Amino acid sequence: MKTEKEAWNKVKDFMADRSIELGGHWSYNLYNDPKRLVFVLSRYKFAAKMAAKNKTVLELGCSEGIGAPILSEFAAGYTGVDLDGDAIAAAKRNWASEKVDFIAGDFLDKKYGSFDSVVSLDVVEHIDRKSEALFFRALVNNLKTDGVAVVGTPNAAAARYASAASRLGHVNLFDAERLRSTMKKYFKTVMMFGSNDEIIHTGFLPMAHYLICLGFGKRLKGGRS
C-alpha cells in the first residue's frame, strides 16, 4: 500500500510533467464565478452516467474541453467539436490523448461519424432559431440507430433570474415544453430532467434553472415515423 507521501510525490511528478492552463473562457469563469464550474461539471457527470460508459461519444460545442475528462473517463472514445479555434487549441493542449480528439469547425448539419452518444450542453441557446434545425439534424446524423442524445440548455422560465453575463448570447432559449416537443421531432423517446445548481432532478420543470433532455430511437432524417 502506498504511503501518503508516495501518493503526493506521484501528484507532484505528474504536475511537473504536465501544466494545465484553462483557456480564456473558463479562466474568466473560474475567477469571476467559481461555483459555475461545479454546476457545469455536474451536468457533464450526469451525461457521462447516462450515455458515455463503453460508448463512443461526440460532443457538439465542447468549448475548451472542460467536460472531456468526465465524458471520456469510461468511454470507448471521445471527439469534441467547436467553432472557436482558440478554445479547441486549449482543449488539445490540456485533454487530448489516444482516445480523446478535438476538431475545430462549424458542426451545424455536419457528419463526423456514427457515434453511440452525442452530447451538447449550453449550445443550442446560442444558435439562432432559424438555424436550430441544423443543430438537431447534427445530433441525429452523427448517432447510430440505437444511439443516445443528451441536450442541455438554460430554462427560458428562469431567464429573468440569470446574470447579465449568463444571458449574453442567449438568442434561442427553450422552456421545457418546447425542448420536449422539438426533441420529439427527431427522437421517438424523450426524457426530461431539470437542474438547479449542481442538483439534477425530475421535479417541477418550470422551477428548474436548467433543462437536460435525453433522446432515444432517432427518427431518420428528423422526420416523424
C-alpha positions as CSV (number, residue, x, y, z in Angstrom):
1,M,0.0,0.0,0.0
2,K,1.3,3.4,-0.9
3,T,2.0,5.9,1.8
4,E,0.5,9.4,1.8
5,K,4.0,10.8,1.0
6,E,4.4,8.4,-2.0
7,A,1.0,9.4,-3.3
8,W,1.7,13.1,-3.0
9,N,5.1,12.6,-4.8
10,K,3.2,11.0,-7.6
11,V,1.0,14.0,-7.9
12,K,4.0,16.4,-7.9
13,D,5.7,14.3,-10.6
14,F,2.6,14.4,-12.7
15,M,2.3,18.2,-12.4
16,A,6.0,18.7,-13.2
17,D,5.5,16.9,-16.5
18,R,2.2,18.5,-17.4
19,S,1.0,22.0,-16.8
20,I,-2.8,22.6,-17.3
21,E,-3.8,26.1,-18.1
22,L,-7.5,26.7,-18.8
23,G,-8.4,28.8,-21.8
24,G,-9.8,32.3,-21.6
25,H,-13.4,31.3,-21.2
26,W,-13.0,29.0,-18.2
27,S,-10.3,31.1,-16.7
28,Y,-12.7,34.0,-16.6
29,N,-15.5,32.0,-15.2
30,L,-13.3,30.4,-12.5
31,Y,-12.1,33.8,-11.4
32,N,-15.4,35.6,-11.5
33,D,-17.9,32.9,-10.6
34,P,-16.2,29.7,-9.5
35,K,-19.4,27.9,-8.5
36,R,-20.5,27.9,-12.1
37,L,-17.7,25.3,-12.8
38,V,-19.3,23.0,-10.2
39,F,-22.7,23.4,-11.8
40,V,-21.4,22.7,-15.3
41,L,-19.3,19.7,-14.3
42,S,-22.4,18.2,-12.5
43,R,-24.2,18.2,-15.9
44,Y,-21.3,16.5,-17.6
45,K,-21.3,13.9,-14.8
46,F,-25.0,13.2,-15.5
47,A,-24.4,13.0,-19.2
48,A,-21.5,10.6,-18.6
49,K,-23.6,8.4,-16.4
50,M,-26.4,8.3,-18.9
51,A,-24.6,7.9,-22.1
52,A,-20.8,7.5,-22.0
53,K,-19.7,4.3,-20.4
54,N,-18.1,2.0,-23.0
55,K,-19.6,4.3,-25.7
56,T,-18.1,6.4,-28.5
57,V,-19.0,10.0,-27.6
58,L,-19.3,13.1,-29.8
59,E,-19.6,16.4,-28.1
60,L,-21.0,19.3,-30.2
61,G,-19.9,22.6,-28.8
62,C,-17.2,21.4,-26.5
63,S,-15.5,24.8,-26.0
64,E,-12.2,24.3,-24.1
65,G,-13.0,20.7,-23.4
66,I,-13.8,21.1,-19.7
67,G,-16.2,18.2,-19.9
68,A,-13.9,15.9,-21.9
69,P,-12.2,14.2,-19.0
70,I,-15.5,13.3,-17.4
71,L,-17.2,12.2,-20.7
72,S,-14.1,10.2,-21.8
73,E,-13.2,8.6,-18.5
74,F,-15.1,5.3,-19.1
75,A,-15.9,5.9,-22.8
76,A,-14.5,3.9,-25.7
77,G,-13.6,7.2,-27.4
78,Y,-14.4,10.9,-27.3
79,T,-14.5,13.5,-30.0
80,G,-15.2,17.2,-29.3
81,V,-16.1,19.8,-31.9
82,D,-16.3,23.6,-31.5
83,L,-16.3,26.6,-33.8
84,D,-13.9,28.5,-31.6
85,G,-10.3,27.7,-32.8
86,D,-8.7,29.2,-29.7
87,A,-10.9,27.0,-27.5
88,I,-10.0,23.9,-29.4
89,A,-6.3,24.8,-29.1
90,A,-6.8,24.9,-25.3
91,A,-8.7,21.7,-25.3
92,K,-6.0,19.9,-27.3
93,R,-3.3,21.3,-25.0
94,N,-5.0,20.1,-21.9
95,W,-7.0,17.0,-22.7
96,A,-6.0,15.3,-26.0
97,S,-5.0,11.7,-25.7
98,E,-5.2,8.4,-27.5
99,K,-8.9,8.2,-27.1
100,V,-9.7,11.9,-26.9
101,D,-9.7,14.1,-30.1
102,F,-10.8,17.6,-30.9
103,I,-11.9,19.2,-34.1
104,A,-12.2,22.9,-34.9
105,G,-15.2,23.8,-37.1
106,D,-18.8,24.6,-37.6
107,F,-20.7,21.4,-36.7
108,L,-24.2,22.5,-37.9
109,D,-25.6,19.8,-40.1
110,K,-22.2,18.1,-40.3
111,K,-21.4,14.4,-40.0
112,Y,-18.3,13.3,-38.2
113,G,-19.1,9.6,-38.0
114,S,-21.5,7.2,-36.3
115,F,-21.4,7.6,-32.5
116,D,-23.1,5.8,-29.7
117,S,-23.8,9.1,-27.9
118,V,-23.9,12.8,-28.9
119,V,-23.8,15.3,-26.1
120,S,-24.4,19.1,-26.4
121,L,-24.6,21.3,-23.3
122,D,-25.0,25.0,-23.2
123,V,-25.0,25.3,-27.0
124,V,-28.4,25.4,-28.6
125,E,-29.4,28.6,-26.8
126,H,-26.6,30.4,-28.8
127,I,-27.9,29.2,-32.2
128,D,-30.4,31.5,-34.0
129,R,-33.8,30.0,-34.1
130,K,-33.9,29.9,-37.9
131,S,-30.8,27.6,-37.8
132,E,-31.8,25.4,-34.9
133,A,-33.0,22.6,-37.2
134,L,-29.4,22.3,-38.4
135,F,-28.3,21.7,-34.8
136,F,-30.8,18.9,-34.2
137,R,-30.0,17.3,-37.5
138,A,-26.4,17.2,-36.5
139,L,-27.5,15.2,-33.4
140,V,-29.4,12.7,-35.5
141,N,-26.9,12.4,-38.4
142,N,-24.0,11.6,-36.1
143,L,-25.9,9.0,-34.0
144,K,-26.1,5.2,-34.5
145,T,-29.6,3.9,-34.9
146,D,-29.8,3.0,-31.2
147,G,-27.7,6.0,-30.0
148,V,-28.5,8.4,-27.2
149,A,-28.5,12.2,-27.5
150,V,-28.1,14.5,-24.4
151,V,-29.0,18.2,-24.8
152,G,-28.7,20.7,-22.0
153,T,-29.8,24.3,-22.0
154,P,-30.9,27.1,-19.6
155,N,-34.6,27.2,-19.0
156,A,-36.4,30.1,-20.5
157,A,-38.7,30.2,-17.5
158,A,-35.7,31.2,-15.3
159,A,-34.2,33.7,-17.7
160,R,-35.2,36.7,-15.6
161,Y,-33.1,35.4,-12.7
162,A,-30.0,34.8,-14.8
163,S,-27.0,37.2,-14.5
164,A,-26.2,39.6,-17.3
165,A,-23.2,37.6,-18.3
166,S,-25.2,34.4,-18.4
167,R,-27.8,36.0,-20.7
168,L,-25.2,37.3,-23.1
169,G,-25.6,35.5,-26.4
170,H,-28.7,33.5,-25.4
171,V,-30.7,34.2,-28.6
172,N,-32.7,31.0,-28.5
173,L,-33.9,29.9,-25.1
174,F,-36.2,26.9,-24.6
175,D,-38.7,26.1,-21.9
176,A,-39.4,22.5,-21.0
177,E,-42.3,22.0,-23.4
178,R,-40.6,23.5,-26.4
179,L,-37.5,21.4,-25.8
180,R,-39.5,18.3,-25.3
181,S,-41.7,18.9,-28.4
182,T,-38.6,19.8,-30.6
183,M,-36.7,16.7,-29.5
184,K,-39.8,14.6,-30.3
185,K,-39.5,15.6,-33.9
186,Y,-36.1,13.8,-34.0
187,F,-36.4,11.0,-31.4
188,K,-39.1,8.5,-30.7
189,T,-38.5,8.6,-26.9
190,V,-37.6,11.7,-24.9
191,M,-36.9,12.1,-21.2
192,M,-36.8,15.4,-19.5
193,F,-34.8,16.4,-16.4
194,G,-34.3,19.6,-14.5
195,S,-31.2,21.1,-12.8
196,N,-30.9,23.6,-10.0
197,D,-27.3,24.4,-9.3
198,E,-25.5,21.0,-9.1
199,I,-28.7,19.0,-8.3
200,I,-30.3,17.2,-11.3
201,H,-33.9,16.0,-10.7
202,T,-37.2,15.0,-12.1
203,G,-39.1,17.7,-10.3
204,F,-41.4,20.6,-11.4
205,L,-39.7,21.7,-14.6
206,P,-40.9,25.3,-14.7
207,M,-38.9,25.8,-11.5
208,A,-35.7,24.3,-12.9
209,H,-33.0,26.8,-13.8
210,Y,-31.6,24.4,-16.4
211,L,-33.0,21.6,-18.6
212,I,-31.5,18.4,-19.8
213,C,-33.2,16.2,-22.4
214,L,-32.3,12.7,-23.4
215,G,-33.4,11.4,-26.8
216,F,-33.5,7.7,-27.8
217,G,-34.6,6.0,-31.0
218,K,-33.7,8.6,-33.6
219,R,-36.2,9.4,-36.4
220,L,-34.3,9.1,-39.7
221,K,-33.8,12.5,-41.3
222,G,-35.5,14.1,-38.4
223,G,-39.0,13.2,-39.6
224,R,-41.8,11.6,-37.7
225,S,-42.1,7.8,-38.3
